[in-house]
Amino acid sequence: MKYYIGIDLGGTNVRTLLVGENGTVYAEVKDNTERENGPDYVCTKIIKQIEALDTIVCDGLKGVSGIGIGVPGPVDTVKGTMIMATNLPDFEDYPICDKLSERFGLPVFIDNDANVAGLAEAILGAGKDYPTCYYVTISTGIGGAFIADGKLISGGRGHAGEIGNIIVKNNGYKFGSLNPGAAEGEASGTAITRKGKELLGEDKVNHAGDVFKLASEGNLKAQSIVDECVSQLAALFANIAHTVDPHCFVIGGGVMKSQEYFYDKLVEQFNSKIHLGMRGHIPLLATKLEDCGAIGAAMLPMSKLG
């Protein structure tokens, strides 16, 4: 049995897991990130968490083959650094992989949190029986990852799967540094909530689920929001399908908690937007794993090292 260390590094919490090659979690350490103290402080905390795993399992981490890190935002997978670090100040170009590799003498890999979540679903979750899998998360933002034969396809600079920036509406909403009309600004959970508050009122909408529920109850304004977003998501999935023709899509994220209100429409519209020969052959599956982000970080070195 081979073992891997997975680090789920977020702006609020950092978790470090010892995971077997079959996905079993043998030990876990969790703490506040305390990002305001800077990257050196956070890196030291991660080192202590890894050392704590050693104490828990009491074997000197023998059998550990590598370390994987999942982080929010785009990553330069060649240099092993974050390119943008909105939720982790001063982490841009910070050599966290080099520091952990020097300390523990193990290969260290880093990738976007959506990418590692998709990797876990492809290897252990809903996509495990398919040669290729395209993972999409629809939550606060929209992200994606393409996994082929258990290998994450990161692209030349680690930007493969940044599907939230794909334009789904001409001259649409401008969200952050993304394109006007980008999928994340039009059809993410944040976007659905924004549209709901604008059309339905602040008092009626706290999250995207409220918009879906109101639509199901016959609210015409809510229905117009849902219809537009479903059409945009179907176009997004169709664009991806025509580019890589995956054997399946696996969909996760908070918006999927409301899938009973929109899933069937999404499948129907997706199939109407793709080539005839593709229709009915690319299932849209819901995620299966409860903790795909942290486990996926541990799967990252396994996929890289073989």
C-alpha positions, 0 to 999 in steps of 0.5 A: 500500500502506498500513502500520500499526503493531501493538503487542502489550503484555503483562506479560512482553514488548512487541512492535512490528510494521510491518505492511502492509494485506495482513498482511505483517510488514515489521519487528519489535522485541521487548523485555521489558516491565519493567512494574515500572518503571511505565507511563511507562517502558513507554510510553517503551520503546514509543516507542523501538521505533516509532522503531527501526522507522523505522531498520529501514525507513529511510523515516521511516515514510511511509505509516503510517496508524495505530497499534494496541495489544493489551493483556490485560484490558478496555479503554475503547475510547472513552477509549483506556485500560485499565480493568483491568490485572492484568498491567500495574500502574498502567496503569488509565486511563493515557493511552497512546493520547494519548501515542503520538498526540502523539508520532507525529501518528497516530491510535492505538487500543487493545483487548483482546488477544483482540479484536485476535487475533479481528480478525486471524483475521476479516480474514486467517485462518480467518474471512476468507471469512465476513461475520461471525465470532465468535472464541473463545480457550480458554487460561489464560482464555476471551475472545471477539470479534465481527467484522462486515464486518472491523469489531470490535464493541466495544460501548458501553464495550469490553466486548463479547466478555467471554464468560468471565464468562457463567455455564455452571454454577449455583453453580459455581466462583468464579474471581477477580472473575468470576461463580460458575460463569462459563465461564472458571472452569469450562472454561478451560485453567486450570479443566481443569487445576485439576479434573484436579489435584483428581480425578486428583492433582497428579502426573498433571496438569501442564496441560489436555492431560494431562486430555484424554489420560487421558480418551482412555486410558479414565480415568473421572475424566478423562472426567467432567471432559472431558464436563462442560467440553465440555458447558459450552463447547457451552452457551457457544457456543450462547448466543453463537450465539443472540445474534448468529448468526455465520456462523462461529466461529473457535477459538484458544488453548492448549486447541485443541492437544488438539482431537483429543480433544474437537472432534467432541464439541463440534461435536455438542453445540453443534448439539444446543443451537441452534435446528433452523434453525441446525444445520449452518450455523455451522462451528467453525473452528480458527485459521490465523494463527501470530501473530494477536495482534500482527498483529491489533493492526496491523489495529485502526487499519485496521478503524477508519479504513477 
